[in-house]
């Protein structure tokens, strides 16, 4: 795993809720809500100090994005390199699209997992199929023609027992659709930058790697 530090310490260091711990991240029990200052002996002293430099803002945003998607620095830089090669779209839009089309993220966005890390485990343990075949690679890039399903032998597991009730309260993003009766979902179209949560600023990530 590229990230081994406790998720709530990561959020406190960034200073924002990154929703890394599923339902707990939305509650007042979240670490960043209970202790809204960086971890460590002198964490409270750092609260309220001056803003970031231009480079500091870029670095913070890069760290945010890699923690949100649960990937390493090396992996994020690889995605940036791929995005920069696409001359048909702005690099920040292509970068966002590549990250959103990761299989573990699609599982999360469909509502099958409460967090991306849970989605990653579901994929790694073979609970998810793509076009009828088990896909154990969380970084797999999902295409609009792909059918994402819950493996038939996994449908009675605890992950999915309350799926019907959860889906009544959850609506996937407009670029995705999921049929709970068939246990399958797909991309309606590739996600555009405006389809993705405004929590991350991909242009700052592009600026960081373009230095």
Secondary structure, 3 states (H helix, E strand, C coil): CCCCCCHHHHHHHHCCCCCCCHHHHHCCCCHHHHCCCCCCCCHHHHCCCCCCCHHHHHHHHHHHHHHHHCCCHHHHHHHHHHHHHCCCCCHHHHHHHHHHCEHHHHHHHHCCCCCHHHHHHHHHCCCEEECCEECCCCCCECCCCCCEEECHHHCCCCCCCCHHHHHHHCCCCCCEEEECCCCEEEECCCCCHHHCCCCCCHHHHHHHHCC
